[in-house]
Amino acid sequence: MNFRNIVFKLALVVLIGFYGKTHAQDKPEIKWTRDGTGYYQLMDGELVSVSLPQNERKTIVSRDLLYASGQQNIGSIKDFFFSEDGTKVLFYTNSKKVWRYETRGDYFVADLKTNTMTQVGKDKPASSLMFAKFSPDGNKVAYVSRHNLYVDDLNSKSSKTLTTDGTDRLINGTFDWVYEEEFDCRDGFRWGPDGQSIAYWQIDATKIKNFLMIDNTDSIYAYTIPVEYPKVGEDPSSCKVGVVNIATAQTKWLNIPGDPIQNYIPRMGWVPNTNEIILQQLNREQNVSKLFIANSATGAVQNILTETDKAWIDAGDQNWDWVTEGTAFIWMSEKDGWRHAYRISKDGKKQTLLTKGDFDVIEKSLTDEKNNLLYYMASPANATQKYLYKIKLSGGGKPEMVTPSILPGTHTYEISPNAVFARHTYSTASVPPITEWMKLTTLNPLTMDGSITNQLGRIKPPKNKVEFFKVTTEDGITLDGWMKKPDNFDQTKKYPVVFYVYGEPASQTVKDSYGAGMNWLYAGDMPKDGYIYISVENRGAPAPKGREWRKSIYKNIGVLNIRDQAMAAKKILQWPFVDKDRIAVWGWSGGGSSTLNLMFQYPEIYKTGIAIAAVANQLTYDNIYQERYMGSPLKTKEAYIKGSPVTYAKNLQGKLLYIHGTGDDNVHYQNAEMLINELIKNRKVFQLMSYPNRTHSINEGEGTSEHLSLTYTEFLRRNCPPGGK
């Protein structure tokens, strides 16, 4: 794979597979040993352990066992999981896509004591098992197949059905389209601590209307593809949580207050070493968050924490972070105006702010209870960067920066459970990702040859670096931006500018990390050809700049973000080396929507635009995302109409290329047709490129990615010619 393809595929993962959000599943994950002194990895068809700091390798599951006679159907291994006692390994293979991710497949158990392999759910259809996981004692494996829960007993070689009512629309143990897309919910069940029961979500999508996509090319007669999709203003699926007894296969439903249709349950888990369950409930408008503790035996629940916000409240972290033997947990909140970590007692009565200060916690990294430390990522002084910090878990301490200050940029750390070792990755806009294994307790690399400092010395810095800048608009708003100037830049000449935009609350574009300044869709070399490439971060983007920055966009998508972008561009057009007659803008998904709005609302600035897979009419998108950020359309649709590109299509003056896949299950192709109709009605000439049956990522089918790149590049070069004048 060449360099450009690497960047292209990386960008696809980050930007396109969804209406602008990143997922935890995108991150590579180290499989640490239980004691944190090493890790596991697949290597040359075997599962091996690697000890630290010696890097000694030991075979755990041999190739002979994995691919022994009768196991030829094990296929390609996607993932693996150890039982708690470390004597068994569950292998996930033959994976298939469910919407965005490959979350169904086959599972095999390797018993390290008996040196045997057993297929789980062997009587189920091939590649139909989802989220299989060991019971706490390692003797059973539970899984979902075709929306029902099952458990296999590894000792007796028997299988048991735990739910029988699952259908395409009554979903046990996993989720419907919109829960998966907008709450990042996929794995929908949890083993109880005693191994005698399983808590699981049930989603009733029977009343959700189908959106019908049309396949015109795979047969002579066209056919429809139904997608259960709750549009803005439509009721969500009903949601509830039950606890099924393994012995009796009987389910006890939790008595969660409130209408199960008008409330969401995005997070749920067991309280350690108890029969209690903790869950988060969000109301339909997602501006009230309630945490409940439930008794799994009786179903009785108690509200321990309620939080409200004038805009929205995000779903909590996927994994509940418990401390002090399950008597308290770590919870993130923006209630003081910044995203901070709190230590909350199980009854909710004691709340301790841990990360005090005027800064945002970007994400938690590790809770090291043994040493009374919470590790987290933050960047108080520069919202484009990311560093590791630590704070006392008991509260009252001052944040301490762990990352060396001599390495400005973006850092990530994957920390061992004992907080002794870490895999540390560093990048900037000019430095590709480089990684070192380090001892976190001393901050020393395990080997000097493999240290980041040593690797940096071998990297030749680019002659033409990405430049970061700030621009203050006439509204008094200061925005971050990056710029990549042409090679052999001549400040006496004027150059065309291509703006890259996203602009919505789900993604940040201006980061000091590798990929900034690169246009992965351009079939050629932009700096060599003579373009200035710029991205500016408007308010509402999820940058670590505080609650007010992020939530000022509430009920203002398509207005506030668009004005910020345009007013920044207006200032940039005053730079002496910018050709104001050659100004282009492009974006994908939410960025496509922003591109359309910029072209339509500020035609005097933007002369050329390329919008890909855009939401042209906000009333067509799903209820969870759009209602979260735009308020309830049941009260008024004014904000939705005011922020939608179709409202302003009549103002088009420049050259527009619109691109959309007809098989987009996320941002439906109807957006393209609504926009086309509005442009036709107003006699606006534009170019259209439809990709038959392609999804939101427009990368399916031979030649598609290359064709898209060539189409994009030809249009840009023709309508916004490169080079200094």
PEVEN-V467187 format. One record per helix or strand of 2 or more residues. SS is the DSSP state (H for helix, E for strand). FROM is the first residue (numbers start at 0). LEN is the number of residues. Records with the same first field share a line. If there is no record, write none. Layout:
SS->FROM-LEN / FROM-LEN
This chain:
H->2-13 / 23-3 / 62-4 / 71-3 / 176-7 / 323-3 / 451-6 / 525-4 / 546-5 / 559-13 / 589-12 / 617-3 / 622-8 / 637-6 / 644-7 / 669-12 / 703-16
E->30-2 / 37-6 / 45-6 / 56-5 / 76-6 / 87-11 / 100-11 / 115-5 / 128-6 / 139-6 / 147-6 / 157-4 / 169-3 / 188-3 / 196-8 / 209-6 / 222-6 / 237-8 / 250-3 / 262-8 / 275-8 / 287-8 / 300-8 / 320-3 / 327-6 / 339-6 / 350-3 / 360-8 / 372-6 / 385-7 / 399-2 / 409-6 / 420-7 / 433-6 / 443-2 / 466-6 / 477-7 / 494-6 / 530-6 / 577-11 / 607-5 / 654-7 / 686-5
